[in-house]
Amino acid sequence: MPRIALATYDPGTGPSLDTDLPVLVRALGDAGAEAEARYWDDPEADWGGYDLVVIRSTWDYSWRAAEFAAWVERVGALTRLANPAPVVRWNTDKCYLAELAAAGVPTVPTRYIAPGEPAGLPVGHEFVIKPTSGAGSRFVARYTPGEHAAAARHLERLHADGLTAMVQPYMPGIDERGERALQFFGGRLLHASRKGAVLTPGAPYDADKAVHPGLEPWQPTAAELAVAEKALAAVPGGAGLLYARVDLVDGDHGEPCLMELELVEPNLFLWLHPGSLPHVTAAILRAAQPPA
């Protein structure tokens, strides 16, 4: 009977936003595992007592990046961690997009602005500013060329927090065909979803956002699947991945390109794809088995 911990966040007095978590804990238990959800920052958790710790919904990690990074290293040294600590460390800094672009993965063009560097904001098109360490559209906003003053204040806030900023062109294809999320689990495509545009014109960077508007099942095209597989093949240490979500948007000519590669704590959307639960359960159980 493998002991499995699904690491999540502490919602405090409110309900957890991870509606998949109790379903997955129950399915693992029904399959013969001793499974439980544990807050990743629980000081009483004995992580070394588990055969496998799966990072499932640690959705407050980007606010506490250094603390989370230390936790990942500690747990990875005590037991098997999914995804592995080196992969998580690599993926929590969105500078990985530059590495993937250099490896030939079609990627949304990205420029990085570290604290102290000149902004040089775009003048000919809409653009997006976001931090290299973030999740759930935290501190992300969309600007027109006429909104440089507001964009500059956004940069100042990120830099004041010691964060490097990313500047990307706003991809107008999102408004027409949305953003597609291809999810992989246990080494194969699990399912795919599509959502509408998250960023609305004029919304402040610190405003609350609906991070998955209009989410619906999606059948990925051959071109989308090819880009996703190319991105995953370029991940350092990617052979040890248990799960991955590949977020794609349309490029200037309608071709799919990578917006983000989520290897830390992607929402699985099992409520939208209930048929995927048996595969997720079986893949976690296999990952919990001792190496041959």
C-alpha positions as CSV (number, residue, x, y, z in Angstrom):
1,M,0.0,0.0,0.0
2,P,1.9,3.1,-1.2
3,R,1.7,6.2,0.9
4,I,1.1,9.3,-1.3
5,A,0.8,12.9,-0.4
6,L,-0.9,15.4,-2.7
7,A,0.6,18.8,-1.8
8,T,-1.8,21.7,-1.9
9,Y,-2.2,25.2,-0.4
10,D,-3.8,26.3,2.8
11,P,-7.0,28.2,1.8
12,G,-7.4,29.6,5.4
13,T,-11.0,30.2,6.3
14,G,-12.3,29.9,2.7
15,P,-12.9,26.8,0.7
16,S,-10.1,25.3,-1.4
17,L,-10.3,26.2,-5.1
18,D,-8.9,22.8,-6.0
19,T,-12.2,20.9,-6.7
20,D,-10.2,18.0,-8.2
21,L,-8.3,17.3,-5.0
22,P,-10.9,15.3,-2.9
23,V,-11.9,13.4,-6.1
24,L,-8.3,12.3,-6.7
25,V,-7.6,11.4,-3.0
26,R,-10.7,9.2,-3.0
27,A,-9.8,7.6,-6.3
28,L,-6.3,6.8,-5.1
29,G,-7.7,5.3,-1.9
30,D,-10.2,3.2,-3.8
31,A,-7.2,1.9,-5.9
32,G,-5.4,0.7,-2.8
33,A,-3.2,3.6,-1.9
34,E,-3.0,5.5,1.4
35,A,-3.4,9.0,0.0
36,E,-4.0,12.3,1.6
37,A,-3.9,16.0,0.8
38,R,-1.3,18.0,2.8
39,Y,-0.5,21.7,2.9
40,W,2.9,22.2,1.5
41,D,3.9,24.6,4.3
42,D,2.6,22.3,7.1
43,P,5.4,22.2,9.6
44,E,4.1,18.9,11.1
45,A,4.1,17.0,7.8
46,D,6.6,14.1,7.7
47,W,7.4,14.2,3.9
48,G,9.9,11.5,4.2
49,G,7.2,9.1,5.4
50,Y,5.6,9.1,1.9
51,D,6.6,7.0,-1.0
52,L,5.6,9.8,-3.3
53,V,4.8,13.5,-2.9
54,V,2.8,15.0,-5.9
55,I,2.8,18.8,-6.1
56,R,-0.9,19.2,-6.9
57,S,-2.2,22.6,-6.1
58,T,0.4,24.7,-4.2
59,W,-1.3,27.8,-5.8
60,D,0.2,30.3,-3.4
61,Y,3.8,29.4,-4.1
62,S,4.6,32.4,-6.4
63,W,4.0,34.8,-3.5
64,R,6.6,32.8,-1.4
65,A,9.0,31.8,-4.1
66,A,12.1,31.4,-1.9
67,E,10.2,29.4,0.8
68,F,8.7,27.2,-1.8
69,A,12.0,26.6,-3.5
70,A,13.5,25.5,-0.2
71,W,10.6,23.2,0.4
72,V,10.9,21.6,-3.0
73,E,14.6,20.9,-2.4
74,R,14.0,19.5,1.1
75,V,11.2,17.2,0.0
76,G,13.1,16.1,-3.1
77,A,15.9,15.0,-0.9
78,L,13.6,13.0,1.4
79,T,11.5,11.1,-1.0
80,R,10.3,10.9,-4.6
81,L,8.8,14.2,-5.7
82,A,6.6,14.8,-8.8
83,N,7.6,16.7,-10.7
84,P,11.3,16.3,-9.7
85,A,12.9,19.2,-7.9
86,P,15.3,20.2,-10.7
87,V,12.4,20.4,-13.2
88,V,10.3,22.5,-10.7
89,R,13.3,24.8,-10.0
90,W,13.7,25.3,-13.8
91,N,10.1,25.9,-14.4
92,T,9.4,28.4,-11.7
93,D,11.5,31.0,-13.6
94,K,9.8,31.9,-16.9
95,C,13.2,32.7,-18.4
96,Y,12.8,29.0,-19.5
97,L,10.9,30.5,-22.5
98,A,14.1,31.8,-23.9
99,E,15.7,28.4,-23.6
100,L,12.8,26.7,-25.4
101,A,12.8,29.4,-28.1
102,A,16.6,28.8,-28.6
103,A,15.8,25.1,-28.9
104,G,13.5,25.8,-31.8
105,V,10.1,25.7,-30.0
106,P,7.7,28.2,-31.5
107,T,7.2,30.6,-28.6
108,V,5.6,34.0,-28.0
109,P,8.4,36.5,-28.4
110,T,9.6,37.6,-25.0
111,R,11.9,40.3,-23.7
112,Y,13.1,40.3,-20.1
113,I,13.6,43.5,-18.1
114,A,15.5,43.1,-14.8
115,P,15.5,45.7,-12.1
116,G,17.6,48.7,-13.2
117,E,17.4,48.0,-16.9
118,P,15.7,50.4,-19.3
119,A,12.1,49.6,-20.2
120,G,12.0,50.3,-23.9
121,L,8.3,49.5,-24.1
122,P,6.7,48.7,-27.5
123,V,5.2,51.6,-29.5
124,G,3.6,49.8,-32.5
125,H,1.3,47.2,-30.9
126,E,-0.5,46.0,-27.7
127,F,1.7,44.3,-25.2
128,V,1.6,42.3,-22.0
129,I,3.8,42.7,-18.9
130,K,4.1,39.9,-16.3
131,P,6.7,38.8,-13.8
132,T,9.0,35.9,-14.5
133,S,7.9,34.4,-11.2
134,G,4.1,34.2,-11.0
135,A,1.0,32.1,-11.4
136,G,-2.7,32.6,-11.9
137,S,-2.2,35.8,-13.9
138,R,-0.8,37.5,-10.8
139,F,0.6,41.0,-11.6
140,V,-0.2,40.5,-15.3
141,A,-1.8,43.3,-17.5
142,R,-2.3,44.2,-21.1
143,Y,-1.4,47.7,-22.5
144,T,-1.8,49.7,-25.6
145,P,1.1,51.9,-27.0
146,G,-0.7,54.9,-25.5
147,E,-0.6,53.4,-21.9
148,H,3.2,53.6,-21.3
149,A,2.7,55.6,-18.1
150,A,0.6,52.9,-16.6
151,A,2.9,50.2,-17.9
152,A,5.9,52.0,-16.4
153,R,4.2,52.0,-13.0
154,H,3.6,48.3,-13.4
155,L,7.3,47.7,-14.1
156,E,8.2,49.8,-11.1
157,R,6.1,47.6,-8.8
158,L,7.6,44.4,-10.1
159,H,11.1,45.8,-9.8
160,A,10.4,47.1,-6.3
161,D,9.6,43.5,-5.3
162,G,12.9,42.3,-6.9
163,L,11.1,40.7,-9.8
164,T,12.3,40.6,-13.4
165,A,9.5,41.6,-15.8
166,M,8.6,40.0,-19.1
167,V,7.3,42.0,-22.0
168,Q,5.4,40.1,-24.8
169,P,3.3,41.2,-27.7
170,Y,-0.4,40.7,-27.0
171,M,-1.4,37.9,-29.3
172,P,-4.7,39.0,-30.9
173,G,-5.5,35.4,-31.9
174,I,-6.5,34.9,-28.2
175,D,-9.5,37.1,-28.7
176,E,-10.7,34.9,-31.6
177,R,-9.6,31.3,-30.9
178,G,-8.7,31.5,-27.2
179,E,-5.9,29.8,-25.4
180,R,-5.5,26.0,-25.6
181,A,-4.1,23.9,-22.8
182,L,-2.8,20.5,-23.7
183,Q,-2.4,18.4,-20.5
184,F,0.0,15.4,-20.4
185,F,0.1,12.8,-17.6
186,G,2.2,9.7,-17.3
187,G,3.9,10.4,-20.5
188,R,1.0,10.8,-22.9
189,L,-1.7,13.3,-23.8
190,L,-4.4,13.3,-21.1
191,H,-6.9,15.8,-22.5
192,A,-7.1,19.4,-23.8
193,S,-9.1,22.5,-23.0
194,R,-9.7,25.9,-24.5
195,K,-10.4,29.1,-22.6
196,G,-11.2,32.7,-23.6
197,A,-9.0,35.8,-23.1
198,V,-8.0,36.5,-19.5
199,L,-6.7,40.0,-20.0
200,T,-9.2,42.8,-20.7
201,P,-8.2,46.2,-21.9
202,G,-7.7,48.7,-19.1
203,A,-7.8,46.2,-16.3
204,P,-5.1,47.0,-13.6
205,Y,-2.3,44.5,-13.1
206,D,-3.3,44.0,-9.5
207,A,-7.0,43.4,-10.3
208,D,-8.6,40.0,-9.6
209,K,-8.9,38.0,-12.8
210,A,-11.0,35.0,-14.0
211,V,-8.1,32.8,-14.9
212,H,-10.1,30.2,-16.9
213,P,-12.9,32.1,-18.6
214,G,-15.2,30.0,-20.8
215,L,-13.3,26.8,-20.3
216,E,-14.4,24.0,-22.6
217,P,-13.1,20.7,-23.9
218,W,-10.8,20.9,-26.9
219,Q,-9.6,18.5,-29.5
220,P,-6.0,19.5,-30.3
221,T,-4.8,19.8,-33.9
222,A,-1.8,17.9,-35.2
223,A,0.1,21.1,-35.3
224,E,-0.7,21.9,-31.7
225,L,0.3,18.5,-30.6
226,A,3.6,18.7,-32.5
227,V,4.5,22.0,-30.7
228,A,3.5,20.6,-27.3
229,E,5.7,17.5,-27.8
230,K,8.6,19.6,-29.1
231,A,8.4,21.8,-26.0
232,L,8.3,18.8,-23.6
233,A,11.2,17.1,-25.4
234,A,13.3,20.3,-24.8
235,V,12.8,20.3,-21.0
236,P,16.0,19.6,-19.1
237,G,15.3,16.4,-17.2
238,G,12.0,16.0,-18.9
239,A,12.2,12.3,-18.9
240,G,11.1,12.4,-15.2
241,L,7.9,14.3,-15.8
242,L,4.7,12.9,-14.3
243,Y,2.5,15.8,-15.5
244,A,2.7,18.9,-17.7
245,R,0.4,21.5,-19.2
246,V,1.3,23.2,-22.5
247,D,-0.5,26.5,-23.1
248,L,-0.7,27.5,-26.8
249,V,-2.0,30.5,-28.7
250,D,-2.1,31.5,-32.3
251,G,0.9,33.3,-33.8
252,D,0.8,36.1,-36.4
253,H,0.0,33.6,-39.1
254,G,-2.4,31.3,-37.2
255,E,0.3,28.8,-36.3
256,P,0.3,27.5,-32.7
257,C,3.1,28.9,-30.4
258,L,3.9,28.3,-26.8
259,M,2.6,30.8,-24.3
260,E,3.6,28.9,-21.1
261,L,4.8,25.5,-20.0
262,E,3.3,24.6,-16.6
263,L,5.3,21.9,-14.8
264,V,4.7,22.9,-11.2
265,E,1.0,22.8,-10.2
266,P,-1.3,22.9,-13.2
267,N,-5.0,22.7,-12.6
268,L,-6.1,19.3,-14.0
269,F,-9.7,20.3,-14.8
270,L,-10.9,16.8,-14.0
271,W,-14.4,18.2,-13.4
272,L,-14.4,19.0,-17.1
273,H,-12.7,15.8,-18.2
274,P,-14.0,13.1,-15.7
275,G,-13.0,10.3,-18.0
276,S,-9.3,11.2,-17.4
277,L,-9.5,10.3,-13.7
278,P,-8.6,6.6,-14.1
279,H,-5.5,7.4,-16.1
280,V,-4.3,10.1,-13.6
281,T,-4.8,7.6,-10.7
282,A,-3.0,4.8,-12.5
283,A,-0.1,7.1,-13.4
284,I,0.4,8.3,-9.9
285,L,0.3,4.7,-8.5
286,R,3.0,3.7,-11.0
287,A,5.1,6.7,-10.0
288,A,4.8,5.7,-6.3
289,Q,6.3,2.2,-7.0
290,P,10.0,1.7,-6.0
291,P,12.5,1.9,-8.9
292,A,13.1,-1.5,-10.5
